[in-house]
Amino acid sequence: MFLKFPVLYLHPLMREKIIHKSAELFLNLGFKSVTMDDIANEMGISKKTIYVHFENKTKLVEAVTFTVFETICQGIDCICDTSRNPIEELYDIKMFVMHYLKDEKTSPQFQLKKYYPQIYQRLHFKQFEKMHESVKESIQKGIDTELFRSNINVEFISRMYFNGMVGIKDETIFPQSIFSMDYLMESYLEYHLRAIVTEKGLKILDKFINNQS
């Protein structure tokens, strides 16, 4: 005679809701300060319901991190497909990422690196893969349309761009008390573009910056 045990069904919609709400809280308040109790209270569910889908907070942070990453990648792909030129494309991507990550006021990457280093390392590698390919295509598009100099090393510049974007998020070098993330992103983007544009590209860049002012 077989003993009958209750079968626990994992509802995928609930899992998605937990990830969505957790992402909102993590990005607004930080990975460290938000607890499983906070998430349960915000959602009006029991903490046990969260543990049905995620065995611990680390697993939840991991799911949130890579869900956010995939969402941002999809947004970047859409921008790349519809942008008028590679100069505006980079600015549009910056605006999209900053808006999605709440202007990075809680320094999500810094917190992830400090409190969840293994997740950070995996994310860092995936970010490099995505940005490296995306920026290479953008630079080549700029060269082909004579907006970027033809003698630049696409492979080198794309890697330098990624390294710089990661570097400006290091709070030990660029503390938020001195630099806002929006200022850092804007300044680095202009710094990067001015180094590679042609005269034709510079006119578009200056016009775009002046129109934003």
Beta strands, then each sheet from edge to edge (+ up, - down):
end
